[in-house]
Amino acid sequence: MSEQPKQSAVTSEEDLPEQMRVRREKRARLLERGVEPYPVEVPRTHTLREIRDAHPELEPDTQTGQIVGVTGRVMFMRNTGKLCFATLREGDGTELQAMLSLAGVGEEALSDWKSDVDLGDHVFIHGEVISSRRGELSVMADGWQLTAKSLRPLPVAHKELGEETRIRQRYVDLILRPQARNTVRTRANVVRSLRESFHNRGFVEVETPMLQSLQGGAAARPFVTHSNALDIDLFLRIAPELYLKRCVVGGIEKVFEINRNFRNEGIDSSHSPEFSMLEYYEAYATYDTNAVLTRELIQEAAQAVTGSQVVTLADGTDYDLSGEWTTLTMYGSLSEAAGEEITPETPADVLRKLCDKHDLEVDPKLGHGKLVEELWEHLVGDQLYAPTFVRDFPVETSPLTRQHRSRPGVAEKWDLYVRGFELATGYSELVDPVVERERLEAQAKLGAAGDVEAMPIDEDFLRSLEYGMPPSGGVGMGIDRLLMAITGLGIRETILFPLVRPE
């Protein structure tokens, strides 16, 4: 017996909620009268913001003589016998009152307004800019037109949208909440600031492949897809690192990219499978100089979007991004938190006992480097509220990073922590192709043993290094997390349309 198709959630007009049914009936009546409920264009002459900027302080009951055509979504209506009021709102949140009178638009147009227009509709108003008797800047209409009929009523404005509704129906969130619109603009301004900061320093922006034949550039589980044309599996990139390094080899010695990465991993308050990432590389830089540049980039972005390097978070508290930032070493801070010295020579079995002591469950197969990082995250990471650079990671967990120039067993790598979460990672890059091959071969062995996050050997990348890559520093920073740092919002609020399970 064949499977029956699923029934649509709405199968007939009778199944519609009352308000939606009434609005659809209004649309049908408009069409019967020859009125287009979704016209191609209207003769708008000014935005609502332009009207407000042009007339900031009109005296009450003033006529300006300025005739305009304006548009907006109807957010409030009050209809009386011979005079109707509406509050129009445009995309940036600017609002303006429209007034429709019997004398101004005529009996038929006023009657049509009362019968055809609902909250949420988009309308065009033509008329004179005035101030009402109460001093409210308004457009006194001499004509009007529907520009988009809203068939679905907006949620009640005074009731707060739940988080799930805000995320699943971001378009409703944007209509109702100024904070949502502000977050979109803040994000755009942060990205603009980053680009300007790089351009001012002589960096070149590039775009590298999203579809890659090998996963690489980070330790993460990839999404896999298939190319029908080439008949090969491809990976959505987990990082652009190896291609950006190819750029440095080729002579683009100051290079950056802002784009999407994809990691087939968990979803929580600071992780999303699809996220925006900044990566940059600079020849003759080190993890020391790049720590300074990263701090400057973040401070310049905060200054650009808030006017200060002390930002006010969503909960109303202030967070200080100004000045110099704290620096710790991974082994030093872990030793202090654990109450005993831990070094690159500490055996793995000693580290496992420490994990047991501190109620940290770990995979028994983990080696020294992974155990150190797990312990550090458990005992130290969540405590780092102020901006903090954590330096000098275990070599075995940093396959693309240069060995520390004076400390055996550690790599010249830092992670930047802000308010307890990792915001950025910086390296002195490993550019020796022989050592890089050894590191990737070790990663390949981990992969063969079942580590799904291990990196494979990328022969083309190694070939590029064999042409000679100058000493370089590189940094990766999450754009979504940078928004979290500046705004105090969770990651799903900083992403306009985050991934959610289908309803």
Secondary structure, 3 states (H helix, E strand, C coil): CCCCCCCCCCCCHHHCCHHHHHHHHHHHHHHHCCCCCCCCCCCCCCCHHHHHHHCCCCCCCEEEEEEEEEEEEEEEEEECCCEEEEEEECCCCCEEEEEEEHHHHCHHHHHHHHHHCCCCCEEEEEEEEEECCCCCEEEEEEEEEEEECCCCCCCCCCCCCCHHHHHHCHHHHHHHCHHHHHHHHHHHHHHHHHHHHHHHCCCEECCCCCEECCCCCCCCCCCEEEECCCCEEEEECCCCHHHHHHHHHCCCCEEEEEEEEECCCCCECCECCEEEEEEEEEECCCHHHHHHHHHHHHHHHHHHHHCCCEEECCCCCEEECCCCCEEEEHHHHHHHHHCCCCCCCCCHHHHHHHHHHCCCCCCCCCCHHHHHHHHHHHHCHHHCCCCEEEEEEEHHHCCCECECCCCCCEEEEEEEEECCEEEEEEEEECCCHHHHHHHHHHHHHHHHCCCCCCCCCCHHHHHHHHCCCCCEEEEEEEHHHHHHHHHCCCHHHHCCCCCCCCC
